[in-house]
Amino acid sequence: MEYLKRVLGIKVRYENETVDHLPNFIRTRYTLQRVYLDAQKAVFLYPKSELEQIVTLKKHLERVQKSVDCPVILVLEKITIRQKEYLLRDKIAFIVDGKQIYLPFMAVYLQERCDAKKIDREEILPSAQMLFLRFIYEGAKEMSTSQAAKDLGLTPTSISRASKQLEEMKILRARKVGVQKILFSDASPQELFTRAEKFLLNPVKRTVYVPKRMIEEKILESGYSALSEYSMLNTPSVPCYASDKISQWNRCMTNDLQDSDSQVAVEMWRYNPQKLSKTKMVDKISLALSLREDTDERVEEAVEEMLNTLWRKIDGNRNGKL
């Protein structure tokens, strides 16, 4: 990187040694390069697509840092003012070639200019997220919005807004066949999820605690309870469930756990978890999104294992192998 040498006199030497023992969700999002900045060992991290939201980005950086045991530096083509503020605030090292250098571990900050336009992320509608996940579970095959509306219990207005938003966000494409609107994509289910993950919401709005005796059989398991069913994770001491309505527990619920023997956790979801699940647990992708910010390494590994199993199953169904 001539920029560092030209403005700071720092010589960059690239190493051939690879970075091992990193999970798939890191390798699919970033390219890693071991380097020496003069005598300082470091790793350049090149995002393969748009920069993740700061909470997710920090989690990814912490995971890489743990594996490489040296400073990790984001290398970007461009940066917005807002992104720069977040990175500076959280002391995340970054280089924008020819424009910005921030290396807090070397006490270096050089600013020339920010040239990327400010980007305001549009928040995805819960109905659009449900529609997108349904599309993935169906193998990313062509899907009519009218059939999806019936399957998800959405009104014509809701399905129209949801499909239109997915088009505008360039997550899915659509075409008309007679009076039918057909959603489609050329990408695989896993590729679609990777591209769209930064837009997807945590389905959980809040968590309350209710007496065990008040839980009906039809309510789905969620959180660590569901993850323990989908993976080798141990069953939690306090069961967790999901519902899109919690008003029925208004008189007996508490905001904090008061008795682990008699209470269970109930997550209030942005959409009806029953619509995407065919088992006693919430669907796997929504569960992964609800645990996205969990920093427990065992949970991260269990989620990755769960998703990898899901992609194999969906691909097998698409290819007629299962």
N, C-alpha and C positions, 0 to 999 in steps of 0.2 A: 504494500500500500504506500505509494509515493507521497500521498497527502501527509501522512504522519512524519515522514522524513523531511519533506519540504518545509512544513511550518513549525515542527518541533524538534527536528533532528533525531527522531526516534527511528531506528532501523527495524523493519519488520522482517523476521525470518520465519518462513512457513515450514512446518514439520509434516512428515509423511505418516506419522503415527495416528491411528484412528482412535475415536472415542467410543469405547465399548460400554456394555452394560447399561444402555439407555432404553427406556420403554418405547414402544411403537408410536405412542402419541407424540413423543418428542421428535422422533426421526421422520415422521410424516409431515411435520410442520417446519422443521429447520434443517439447514445444512451446517455441520460443525467442522471447524478447522483449528487444529492446534497451532499456536504461533509463539514466537518469542518477540517481545517488544524490548529491544536491546537485550538485557539479561532477564527481563521479567517474563515468566511463563504465563500464558493466557490462552483463552479459546475464543475465536470469533464465531458468533452465532448469526447465521443469515436466515431470516424468515422467508419461507417459500411463498407466502401469500401476505395478505394484509395483516398488520400488527394486531395481535390479540388485545382484548380489553386488559387493563392494568392488573386486575386481580388474578386473572388466568396467566398472564405473562409472568408475574412474580412467582407464581407456583412453578411454572416451567423452568424459570431461571434457577430457582432454588434446587430443583431436581438435577439440573445439569451441573450446577456448582458442587453438589454433593458428590457427583461421580468424578469430576475432573480435579477437584481440590485446588483450584486456582481461579483468578478473576475471569469472569465471562463477559464478553463485550458484544452488544448488539451491533450489527453492521447493517445500516439501512440505506436505501436509495433516496428516500425523502422522509420528511417528518413534518407534522402539523404543529402549530403552537401549543395546542392542548396536549398532544402526545409528549412534546418536549417538557412541558410543565410537570406531567406525571412522572416522567423518567427522572427528572432532576429532584423532584420531591422525595422519591423513593431510592435516590442514590443508585440508579441503574446505569452502568457504563454503556455508552453508545458512541458510534461514529456514523456521521452522514458524510460520505466521501465528498471532499471539496467544500463542505459547508459547516459542519459541527463536529466537535470533539469533546467528549466528557468522560474522563477517566478518573473517578474519585480516588481509586487506590493509588494513583500517581499524582494526585492533587493537580489535575489538569482540566481546565474548562476553556474551550475556545469556541466562540460563536461568530459566525459570519452572517447567516440568514436562514430563515425558514421559508421554503418555497412551495410547500404543499398547501392546498386550500384546506380550510377548516372543514372537517367532516362531522356532520351531525348524524349519528346513527338513528335509523328508524327502528323503534321497538316492534318486534313481531307480535301480531295478534295471537292470543291463545288459540283461536280457531284456526289460524294459518299454521301454527305449530302442530296442532293435531292433524291437519290435513297433510302436512309434509311428512310427519312420522308414519301416517297411514300409507302414504305413497312408498316409503322405504320398506315397510313391513310387507307390502305387496310385491316386493322385488324390483321396485323402480320401473314397473311396467306401465304402459299407458292406462290411464284411469279417467273415467268420466266424473265430472264434478257432481252430477245428479246422483250417481250411485254412492259417491263418497259422503254426500249430505245425508243419505238414508243411513249409511253405516255409522256415521258419527253423531247423528241426531241434530244436525245443523239446519237452520232455516235457509231458504233460497237466498235471502239477503246476506246471511253470514257466510255461506259458502262462496258467494260471488265476491265479497270483500276479501275473504281469505285467499282465494285463488289469484285474484288480481294483485294482492300484495306479494305473493310468492313470485309472480311474473316480474313485478316492478323491482324486486330485490334481486332478480336474476338467479333465483334459486331453482325454479322450475320454468318450463316453457309450456305454451298452450296453443291449441289450434281448434277450429270449429269443424265439426262433422255434422252437417245438417243443423239441427238446433242444439246438438250436444257440444259441450266444451270438454276437450280432452287434454289432460295434463300429461306431459312426457319429459324425458331427459335422456341424454346420451351417456350419462355417467352411471357408474355402479352405485349400489346403496351406500357402501363405505365411503366412496369418493364424495357422494352428495353430502353425507353427514359431516365429513371433514371440512368441506367448503362452507357449509352453512352453520357449523357449530357456534361460531362467534356471534351469530344473530339469535340463537336459540335461548329461551328463558329457562331459568330454574323454575320448574312447575310449582314449587312450594312457596306459598305466600306467607304462611305462619304455622307454628306448631303449638298445639294445646295438649293438655293432659286430662284424661277422663277416666272414670272408674271402669275396670275391666268388664264388669257385669253389664255395662251399657253398650258394649260392642256387639253388633250384629254379625252373623256368619258371612254375609255377602260382602262385607267391607274388605278391601284388598290390603294385603301386607305391603309395607313400603320400607324405606330407609334400610338400616342394617338388617332388619328382619327379612326383607325381600332379598337383599344381597347375600345373606347366609344361605338362602334357598338356591340361588343362582351360582354360588361359588363355594369355596372351602372355608369361608369366613365363619367364625364362631357365632352362634345365635346370641343376640344381645339379651341382657337381663330384663330390659324394659321393651316389650314388643312395640312395633310402630306400624301405623296404618295410614291410609290415604283416603280423603273424601273431598269432593268439591263443595260440600256444604257442612258446616259445623253448628248451625243454629239449633239443632236438636239437642245439643249438649250445653246450651247456654247456662242452664241452672246448676250444672255439676262440674263444668270444666274449670281448670286453673291454667294460668300462663306459665307456671313453673312446676316442675315435678315435686310433689310433696310426699308421696309414698310409693316407692318402687315396687312394693308387693301388691298394691291394690290398684295402681293406675297404669295406663298405657299412653303412649304418644299417638296423637292424631294430627297428621299434616293436612292443612287446608290447601287444596290444589287450585291452579288457575283454570283447569279444565277437568272434565269428568274422567278419572283414571280408568273407569270401567270400559270406556269406549275403545281403548287401545290394547286391552288385555284379554287373553283367553284362558288365564290361569287364576290362581288365588293371589298372585302377586301383581304389582304394577308392572307395566311394560319396561323392558330393559333399557331402552334409550332414555326414556323419561327419568328412570332411576339414576342412570349415569349422570344426567344433567343436574339432578337434585343433589348429587354428591360431588359435583365438579370442583368445589372449593375445599373439599375435605383434604387435609394435609397428611392424614395418617397413611403411611406407606403401605400398610396391609390392605387398607381400603382401596387405594389407587391400584394396586396389583389385582385385587379381586374384581374391580370394575373393568380393568383392561382384559382380564381373562373372560369375563362375562360378554363383553362386546366382541371379542375375537371369535367366541363360540357363536354368537349371533350372526356375524358376517358370514361365517362358514355355512351356517344353516340356510340363510337367505340365498347365498350363491348356489348352494346345492339344490334348493327348490327351483331357482331360476333355470338351472341347467338340467333339471329333471333327474337329479341324482338321489334325492331324498323323498 
